[in-house]
Amino acid sequence: MADIAPQHAVQALLDELVEDGDEVGLQAAVIKDGALVADAQSGVADPVSGEPVSAGTLFFAGSTAKGVLSSLVHALVAAGRLDYDLRLAEVWPEFAAHGKGNVTVRHVLMHQAGVPGLPPDLTTEQLCDWDHMCALVAEATPWWPPGTAFGYHAQTFGFLLGETLQRTTSARLVAVLRETLTEPLAVTDELHFAAPALLLDRVAVQVAPSGPPPPGPPPGSPLARAMPPGAAPDAAFANRRDVLTAQIPSFGTMSARAVARVYAALLGHVAGTRLLSSEQLAAAAAVAYRGRDEVMEMEIGWSLGYSPGRPGGARSRSGSTFGMVGMNGSAAYADIDTGVAIALMRNRFSPDFTAIARLDDVVANAYPPPANPEDGGP
């Protein structure tokens, strides 16, 4: 039976954020020890039609999808179908060009593969062309020898892992996702790297923030080289039919309850679906890097395919919290010690993480982390 207190508190928070004008539409899910204890929605999915957000509304979720892709990798490793130390060139010989022959799946998960860059004139249409993008990254010259530096692979991450999984499994990535995660977890219609055209009417319309657009990265900067204009998401980009239906696995389209269920399954709390052993989960969530991000030009922490630490005020033990946020303010993550999986979707497209931070505080109040945990933040 659902815990009434978290449901009420989460619903009240979403309603407050929408009523204050900070948000257009919101959707949140919290799973505790496998039970869905909060499944809340507020606001509208489409400001023009006034259609309300429902539990099954799909949202463009930005890099929150990277956490799903990393989870897919971990599940395939657990099933014996993949190895973290597989060299990409073993299944993708073209990728060995320009000294990239030793790049491994682990390097990609750790954003240490050395190929975050894209051509400055890349178009959005090219970004939607899987074969074109895979050829680009295969031919890329690395910025550093694999494993010697960290730099957020904002767009190339999905193509690097996705093509490797396709060549390893001899199946399209969308099929691997369905077979490995979404079908066993009964969320096939609510979590996608490429949204089926028949489901587009369920996708919330992303809304640009009011006021002038925020400035982009300085021309020539590492971030500008990793995310040129044609690959830089904004509300208009996220609403494009070709973007939503293309296989671009650094992005995704999903509901909060679907992605929260993936994280609950990683914790081992979904009946009949044991994705990872406790040992593999601990290794995946452990902070494996702290230092300079050469693309974002900041100090960060990173675990094996995830960002560590909680987005709110609560502090978790290092190696307990793992997940991903998207640049449009969506997020999904789990905490091992408290047994919670949390997800938030929004359609106010801006890098504003107030909503997820406040949701995390509500959840931490209901299910507090152990007292005096070791700092697990980035």
N, C-alpha and C positions, 0 to 999 in steps of 0.2 A: 504493500500500500504506500502511495506517495506521502512524503513528509510534507504536511501542510505549511509549515513555517517557511521553508525555503521557497516554495511556490509563491506564497503571498508576498514575500519580501522581494523576490526577483520581479514579479509582475508589477509591484509598486514602483520599483526602480525604473523599469522600462517605460511605464506610463509617465513618470516624472520627467524623464529625459525627453520624451516626445512632446509633452505638454509645455515644457520650457522652450521649445523651439530648437533644441540642440540636435535633435534627430528627426528623420523623416519616418523611417520604419526600422523596427528592431525585432530580433528573434533570438532567444537564449534558451539553452538547455543545460541542465546539470544532472549528472548521473553519479550516484553514490553507491559504491559496492554493487554495481549492476542495476540498481533501481533508478528509474527516471523520477527524480524528486522535484524537478522544476522544468516546465516546458511552457515558456511564456512568449507572447508576441504583443507588439503594440505599434500603432501608426499605420501608414499606408505603404503598399508595395508599389503603387503607381499614383503619383500626385495628380495626374490629369484625370484618370478615371475614378480615383478615390478608392480603388480596391484595397481592402485591408490586408495586412500581413497575416498569414495563417501559419500553422505549424509546418505545413508542407511547402510553403513558399521557398523557392530557390534563390540564392544570392551569389553574385560574383564575389569571390572570397580572396582574390589576390594570392599572396604568398602563403596564406593559410594552407593552400593546396600542397606546398612543399612538405609540410608535415605529414600529409596523407601519402605522398610519394615515398618519403622516408619510411613510413610505417609499412608500406607495401614491400619495400626492399627488405626490411627486417623480417617480415612474415615469410618471404621467399627464402631467406637464409635459414630461418627456423625449419622450413619444410625441406631443406636440403637441395633446393633448386638454384641456389646462388651462393657465392662466397664473397665476403667483404673484401678479400684480397685478390679477387679476380681482376686481372689487367684488362681494361676495356678493349685493347687491341687484340686480345685473344679471340674475341667474338666479333670485333669490328676492326678489321685490319687497317682500313683507311685512316683510322684515328691515330695510328702510330706516327703520322707525318710530323716533321719538325720536332722530333725528340720527345713525343708524348707517349712512347711505348710503355712506360712504366706507370702510367696513371691507373689507379685502382678505384674500385667502387668506394672503398673507404675514403680515398682522397676526395672524391666527389661529394660524399656525405659531409665531409669536413670542410668543404669550400676551399680545398687546397690543391685542386687539379691544375690551376694556373691558366684557365681559359675563360675568364669572365667577360671578355670583350666581344663586341659586335661591330659591324661596319657602321659608320656614322650616318650613311644614307639608307640604312635598312628601312623598308616600308612595313606597314602593318600587314599588308597582303603577303609579303615574304615571311613574316613571322608566323602566319597561319599555314605556311607551306612546310609540312614536316620534312620532306626530302631535302628541300632547299636549306632548312636550318641545320639538319644533321650534316649536310655536306660542308656548311660553313664552319661548324665547330670541329669537324674532323680535319679540316685544312688549317685551322687556326694555329698561329705560333704562340706558344705559352709565354705568359708574362714572367713566370718564375719556374724553376724545376719543381716537379710535383712533390708536395709535402714540405716544402721549405718556407712557405708563407701562407697566410690566410687572406682571402678576399671574397666577399659575398658574390656568388655567381647568380645575379638577380634573374637573368633570363636563361642562361645556358644550362643551369642546373637541371631543369626538366628534360631538355633534349639529351644531355649526357647520360642521365640515368635511364630515361625512357627508351632511347635507342638500344642501350645495353640490355635492358630487360627484354625488349622485343627480339633481339638477336639471340639471347640466351634461351628464351622460352618458345621461339618461333610463333609468337602470337602478337597481335596488336596490343598496345598498352591498355586500351580501353577494355579489351577482353581479359587481360591479366588482372586488372583492377576488379572487374566484375567477378571473375572466378575465385580470386584469392580473398577479397575483402567484402565487397558490397552484397554479393549473393549470400554468403554464409551469415552475414550480419543483418540481412533483410532490409537493406537500404539502397537497393539497386536504382530506384527512381530518384534518389535524393543526394547522390554524390557522384560527381563527374569531373574528369579532365576535359571532356568534350561533351557538352550538353546535347542530347538528341534533339533534333528540330521539333519533334512532337511535344517536347516539354518546355519550349521557349515561352509559352504563354504563362508558365508558372514562375518565370524569373523576374525578380523585382527590378524596377527601373532605378538605375543609379543616378543620383542627383548631385550636381556640382555644388560645392560650398558657395555661399554668397560672397560677394566682394571679388577683387581681382584675383586671378589664379596665382598660386605661390610660385616663386621663381624656381626655375629648373636648376640642375647642377651646373656649375661653371663650365663653359666649353673647354674641352680638352682634359677635364678632370677625370680621375678613374671612374667615378660613378657615371659621368656622361658617356664614357667609352663603354661601360657595361650596360647602360640603358639609354640608347639613343632615342630621339623623339618618336620614331616609328614603333618602338617597343616600350614606351613609357606609358603606363596606364593612367587614365583619368576617367571621369564619368562617361564621356562620349565613347572612349575606347571600350569600356566595360559593357556598354549597351549594344555594341556592334554584333550583328548576327554572325558574321564570319569568325569573330573572335570567340564568341560563346560556343560555337559548334566545332571549332578547330581543336586539335589535340595540342595544347600548349601547357604541359604539365607543371610549369612553374606557377600556373594559375589554376583555378577550378571553380566550379559552380556547385553549391551544396546547401543543405539545410543545417541548422545548428544541431538538431537532434541526431542527424546522420553522422556528422563528423565527431560529435561527442561519443557516439556509440563505438566508433573506431578506437578512440582513446580508451574507453572503458574496456574494450576487448584486449588492448595491449596490456592493461592492468590485470587481465585475467578474470574479469568480473562478468563476462557475458556467457551465460550457460551454453554449453555445447560447443564453444569456440575458444580454444586455447591457442592464441597466436604465438606467444613467446614463453619460454621458460622464465622463471624469476631471475635466473642468472643472466640470460640474454637481455632481459628488460633493464636490469641494473646497469649492465655494460652500455646499453644504448643511451640511457639517461645520464650517465656519469659525465661530468664536465671534463672534456678532453682537451680543450684549448682555452687559454686566456691570453689576450695580447692584442696586437694591432690588427685591425681590419684594413687591408690596403686599398679596398674599393670604397668603403664607407668612410674611411679615414677617421676612425675612432677606436677606442678600446672596447673589446667585447669578450664574452664567454660563449662557448659553443660545446654542445654534445654531439653525438653521432647522428647528425641529420636534423637536430632540433636546437631551438633557443632555450636555455635554461632559465629558471627563475619565474616567480609569479609577477603579473603585471600590476597588482595592487600593493597595498601597504604591508601585507603579511609576508614574512620571510620563511622560506622553506629550506630544509636541509639540502645541501649541495648534492645533486644527483637524485632528488626526489621529484622535482617539477620539470616537465619537458613538453614542448609544443612549438607552435609557430603563430605569428601574427601576420596579417596582410597590410599592405600600405594604405588600404582603404578603411582600416580600423577594425576589420574582422579578426577573429582569433579562435584558436582551439588548442587545448592543452590538458594535461593530466598531472595529478600529484600522487605519487606512490604511497606516501605515508598516510594520507587522509583518505585514499581510495576514491577521490573525486575526479571526474572528467567534466570539463567545462567548455562551452562554445558560445560564441556571440557572432551574429551576422547583422550587418547594417547596410543601408543604401544611401547614406550621406557619404559621398566619396571624398574622404580627406584622411590624412594621416593623424587623426585625432583618436587617442586611445583612452579618453576619459571614460567612455562607457564600459570598456572591458576592465579597466582598473576598478571602477566602482562595483561592477558585477563580482569581480574577484574578492573584493572586500566583504560583500554580502555573503558569499560562499564561505570565506574564511571565518566569518562570524558564526555561521551555522556549524561548520566543521573545522575547528581551529587546528592549525598545524601543531605538532609537538612543541612544548615550551622550549625556548632558547635553542632553536635549531641553528646549525652552522649556516652561515649566509650562503644561499644558493643562487643569488642574482648574478647577472652578467657584469 
